[in-house]
Amino acid sequence: MRRSTSARWCARCRTGSSDWARSRLWNLIQNPLDTTIAGASLIFGGVLERHLGLTICLAHGGGFLPYNLGRLTRGRLVRSETGVAMAGFVEEPFGRLYFDTITHASSALRLLVEEATAEHVLLGTDFPFDMADPRPLETVRQADLSDQARALIVRGNAECLLKIVPAGERGGG
């Protein structure tokens, strides 16, 4: 008989363990995980359907949410406890969320833009925290995005969402 070691492994990586706190894994993993849980709760809880005018921007590049869409979609279709199986249930509300660029990797940022579209990604810094992206513009540049996508992420989306009129476009008088 073969024995599984997964239960023992999981018991050792509890978030309350002293190793977790000492290694600051709570900051490296728990913060983006909390963002993931918040985003998934907004989707599965129907919040975005009930409040169509609500604009939410998730920190940490959306946590693991943009990279786990396939699993969430599949779960919605096959797990009855997630509610009625409906095609598009996960993707449609996900498409109304916004995300910052704090992914710490240009490859992750590329995938975020692919999943969320450039129109839903905004430049983030995480300043003044130690996990801030020290060169956020460089991260966006290295993501190999189109000029139009970069312009939206770096400036255009924030101007639109925050209703900022660029100085050169303000009426004088």
N, C-alpha and C positions, 0 to 999 in steps of 0.2 A: 504494500500500500504506500502510495506517495503522499507526503505531507506538504502542505503549503506553508511557506514562511511569510506570506504577505501579512497575516494578522500580527505577527511579532514585529515585522518591519514597521507597520503603521503605528503600533503602540509606542515605538521608540521615537517617532517624529511628531508627537503631539505638540500642538502650539503652546501648551503651558509648560513644556519642559525647560529646564535651565539651559540646555544646549541651544534651544530655539532663541531664548532671550540673549544669551551670551554671544551668539553668532549674528545677531540682528536679522535673522531670517524673517522675523515678524515684519520688518521693514522691506525686505527684498521680495518676499512672497505674499505675506498676509495683506499688505496694503493693496497690491493689484488684485488679490483674490477678493477682498472686500468690495472693490470696484466692480468686479465681475458679478458678484452676488447681487449688488445693487442694480446693475443693468439688467440681469436676468429676471430679477424680481419685478422691475418695471414692465418688462415684456410679458412674463407669465402671469403677473397680477392684473393685467389689463389696464394699468394706469395710463399708458400712452393712448389707448383707445378711448378712455373716459375723458381725457383732457387733451384734446387734439391741438390746442394752442400752446401746450407746454413745451418749452425748449430746455433740453438738458444736455450738458456737455460733461462726459465722463473723463475723469483724470486717468493718468497712467496708461494712456492710449486705449482706454476701455478695459484695462486689465487683460484677462484671458478671453473675454467675450468675443472679440472679432475673430479670434483664432479657433473658437469652439462652436461656431455657428452650425456646422454640419451635425455635430453631436446634439446640440439643442433642438435642431429641426427634426432629427431622427427620433429623439426622445419624445417630442411632442406628438409624433405620429404613432409611436408604439407603446408608450407608457400612459395608461388610462389616468393615473393620478395627476398628470399634468393638465388635464382638462380634455375637452373635445379635440380630436385629431382634425386639424385643418391645415391644408396646404397654404403656405405663405404666412402662417400665424407668427412665426419667429422673424422672418425676413422683413415683413412690412413694418412693424414697429421698430426693429433694429435700424431701418433706413431713415427713421426720424431722429435718431440720437446723433449727437456730435461728440467728437473725441479730441483730446489734445495730442500733441506729438511726442509725449514723454514715453518713448519706447526704448530708448538707449541703443538702438540699432537701426541702421538705415534699411536693412532687409525686413525688419518687423514693421517699420513705417510704410514700406512699399506694400506689404500685405494688408495693413490697415487701410490704406488708400484704395486698394483693390476691392476690399470688402465693403467699406463704408462710403466710398467715392471721395474725391478731393473736396467736394462741396460740403463735406461733413467733418473735416479735420481742421483744427486750428493750432497755430503755433503755441507751444507751451514751454515753460522753463522749469517749473517746480521751485523757483527761487523763493525764499532764501535757504531752502533745505539742502542738506548735504547730497541728496540724491538728485539734485537739479541737473539738467542737461547743461554742461558748461558752454556748449556751442550749438544752440538749437538751430540756428540758421544753417550751420554746416551739416547737421544731421539731415535737414530737409534737402539740402543740395546733393548730398551723397546718396539719397534715396532714388536717384535716377528717374525723376518725375518730369513731366512736361513743364514748359515755362508757365503755361496757364495754370496747371495744378499747383505749382510752387507759389504763384502769385495769390491764388485763393487761400492757401494754407497760411502763408506768411502775413497776409494783410486783408485780403478781400472778404473772407468769411467773417472775421471779427468785425469789420466795418459794417457788414450787412446785418449780422445778429445784434450788434450793439447800436445800430442805427447811427453810425459815425459818418459824417460827411467830410471827406478829405478837404483840407484847407484850400487846395486849388479849385475845388468845385463849389465852394460856398459863395453865395451871392454877396456882393459888396453893398454897402449902403448904410 
